[in-house]
Amino acid sequence: MKSKTVLIVEDNDLNRKLFENLIGQIFSFQSAKNGLEAVSMTAEKAYDLILMDIQMPQMDGISAMKKIRQGNSTCPILAVTAFAEESDRSIFLDHGFDDFITKPIRPKEFIQLIRQHLSGAKKTPDSTQSSASSAEILNTEIITQLLKYNSKSLIRQILEDFLQECKETEQLIAQGYPEAEFEHLLEKIHIIKGNSGTLGAMRIYEAALRAEDLGRNKKTAEFHEAIKIIQNEITQFREFLKQETIFEP
């Protein structure tokens, strides 16, 4: 299937790197960092499938998809979003997407869905696939799936990159997140939520999920406690990764 080329449109560097490595094992790919860049690229080249992140600066995924459709592109365009439930599928289809993928992704289902659309089939992945256990610091099922498509050293490096990304959030929290930086902190927590879920860092994911919800709803006291939990979970994950042997040769 290397003859098939997928366009990955994703502004989050870590997510984009993960998608590239998953997809690159099976298909050819090119990447765009925002909707404007994707529109420009599709005007120059025909792609077999497009993965379109919804939340992006400059031009959001829905606007970019509609611009691409206006250029007479008929390839499948799959929405990638952290905000949708299965019941929201019809909303994305009504906008003009062929399907959607929710973050955090599950590698096996992610590849299966792309295969199905590239082959012309539109049957969605089996919804009975087991979900990640929230009890684990690092979900072994997710890591096992990731290792089917990537080397141990690469996944280890992606996890290290994730922790480096977490440092920026830790620094904002340490500064007391002044009002001028509050929205920026919420955006960082949102990114951590998506990336931790994708990588199987489920305790960080749950902590970020709760903190983001409290922050968006202006529950200040509860939010203050929730970010302490995020800090603690990041620290525990960092120590856990130092001792984890699954990535050793």
HELIX and SHEET records of a PDB file:
HELIX    1   1 ASP A   13  GLY A   24  1                                  12    
HELIX    2   2 GLY A   35  GLU A   44  1                                  10    
HELIX    3   3 GLY A   61  GLN A   70  1                                  10    
HELIX    4   4 GLU A   86  ASP A   88  5                                   3    
HELIX    5   5 ARG A   89  HIS A   95  1                                   7    
HELIX    6   6 PRO A  107  LEU A  118  1                                  12    
HELIX    7   7 THR A  140  TYR A  149  1                                  10    
HELIX    8   8 LYS A  152  ALA A  174  1                                  23    
HELIX    9   9 GLU A  179  GLU A  181  5                                   3    
HELIX   10  10 PHE A  182  LEU A  199  1                                  18    
HELIX   11  11 MET A  202  ARG A  216  1                                  15    
HELIX   12  12 THR A  220  GLN A  243  1                                  24    
SHEET    1   A 5 SER A  28  ALA A  32  0                                        
SHEET    2   A 5 THR A   5  VAL A   9  1                                        
SHEET    3   A 5 LEU A  49  ASP A  53  1                                        
SHEET    4   A 5 ILE A  77  THR A  81  1                                        
SHEET    5   A 5 ASP A  99  THR A 102  1                                        
END                                                                             
